[in-house]
């Protein structure tokens, strides 16, 4: 659950109460909402609770240990197995200290007695949410030092890039980061944030190309309860969550024209109005936007607003492609080999001269530093000894396009063909069939990628989210809900 500072206010968040005694659970839900300002859900048993946890983004669970069927211990084990990382407060009416200690051993955050005053229950919920927030902030610091860092390098291009980041870090004006896919535009945005006076505030990243068109407004600007079907509670958008911090808008060229107009009004007025709301909300967010598109060309064709472009490109940073950083390939390869091996359960590897020579000869046009990182990971998996040799290089490395068979779905029974991929780029529609629209093909491709990743990782949400490079398990749940993906 990616929150960062600002994700959880003093009162807020969704609390799920799992208890087979429905009246008691509903009373708890009422009191927690009244005293703590939390949104609440009630599940009448372990199975129903687990189903809700895989479908909704829950911030905290209050769990009864004594239930028929799946009891509280079963729920804790299932959450651990499915990698559902949500803090759990167990409660019991038996007064058995040993059972509560066992629940803590299974991963519960804390325990309370059902007779405890509700004020203490609310206090425990807030402590659980605070701990989650601190863990995620620590995770952000660890991620910056992880093997994914594309700012490794001493080439002239990287020296210029670091200089530009240092000059612009404390300037509150928007910054537009340009660069090809995989060059590390988000890392540049994070460095701008971490080197600024805003470093103690929230950094919120939004992939404008990864949100369905109907939800872009809600994700950016928030919505009020009842603003549209499914808006069962008010929600703060990315601008509000990043107030006093930095909002990174990745692939901003993908925004629909109507959203571009609203974004322009926010940049001009410093206020947002939630979907379905009327009251403007002041925001002091710094904007860093990124794109691999030529926005000048897009604006000339009318696909991107010229006035919005003028607001965004006050300062521009261009991230060099890897082929212009030839001297850095050796440093990056050795860095990835040393850093990734322990993550994959292997001892650190060195890269042989023959492999380095081959790596330097490639142009890395497909995905730049990210492609190099993935290549080193595949080499580590393919190797048994202490060195990565040229023989361990992937067979498809350096080709103009990826092999189609990488994305093929294996033969499936008829019941599983709801997950079948869309026709490949070279296929033709059957006679009489209408060709799928771009959006339909994009959705089908997304479903295919998500399902293949889930199947490869045993449908473990946390592990799959990490493999896909998502922020957390709740990000994956949102994508699964949007695409209608359900575990078989």
Secondary structure as GFF3:
##gff-version 3
##sequence-region A 1 488
A	DSSP	beta_strand	14	18	.	.	.	ID=ss1
A	DSSP	alpha_helix	22	36	.	.	.	ID=ss2
A	DSSP	beta_strand	39	43	.	.	.	ID=ss3
A	DSSP	alpha_helix	46	55	.	.	.	ID=ss4
A	DSSP	beta_strand	60	64	.	.	.	ID=ss5
A	DSSP	alpha_helix	72	82	.	.	.	ID=ss6
A	DSSP	beta_strand	87	92	.	.	.	ID=ss7
A	DSSP	alpha_helix	97	105	.	.	.	ID=ss8
A	DSSP	beta_strand	110	113	.	.	.	ID=ss9
A	DSSP	alpha_helix	118	144	.	.	.	ID=ss10
A	DSSP	alpha_helix	156	168	.	.	.	ID=ss11
A	DSSP	beta_strand	175	178	.	.	.	ID=ss12
A	DSSP	alpha_helix	185	194	.	.	.	ID=ss13
A	DSSP	beta_strand	203	207	.	.	.	ID=ss14
A	DSSP	three_ten_helix	213	215	.	.	.	ID=ss15
A	DSSP	alpha_helix	216	221	.	.	.	ID=ss16
A	DSSP	alpha_helix	238	241	.	.	.	ID=ss17
A	DSSP	beta_strand	246	250	.	.	.	ID=ss18
A	DSSP	three_ten_helix	252	254	.	.	.	ID=ss19
A	DSSP	alpha_helix	257	269	.	.	.	ID=ss20
A	DSSP	beta_strand	271	272	.	.	.	ID=ss21
A	DSSP	beta_strand	281	282	.	.	.	ID=ss22
A	DSSP	beta_strand	286	291	.	.	.	ID=ss23
A	DSSP	alpha_helix	295	300	.	.	.	ID=ss24
A	DSSP	alpha_helix	306	312	.	.	.	ID=ss25
A	DSSP	beta_strand	315	318	.	.	.	ID=ss26
A	DSSP	three_ten_helix	322	324	.	.	.	ID=ss27
A	DSSP	alpha_helix	328	343	.	.	.	ID=ss28
A	DSSP	beta_strand	350	351	.	.	.	ID=ss29
A	DSSP	alpha_helix	353	361	.	.	.	ID=ss30
A	DSSP	alpha_helix	368	382	.	.	.	ID=ss31
A	DSSP	beta_strand	387	388	.	.	.	ID=ss32
A	DSSP	three_ten_helix	390	392	.	.	.	ID=ss33
A	DSSP	three_ten_helix	404	407	.	.	.	ID=ss34
A	DSSP	three_ten_helix	414	419	.	.	.	ID=ss35
A	DSSP	alpha_helix	438	456	.	.	.	ID=ss36
A	DSSP	alpha_helix	461	467	.	.	.	ID=ss37
A	DSSP	alpha_helix	473	483	.	.	.	ID=ss38
###
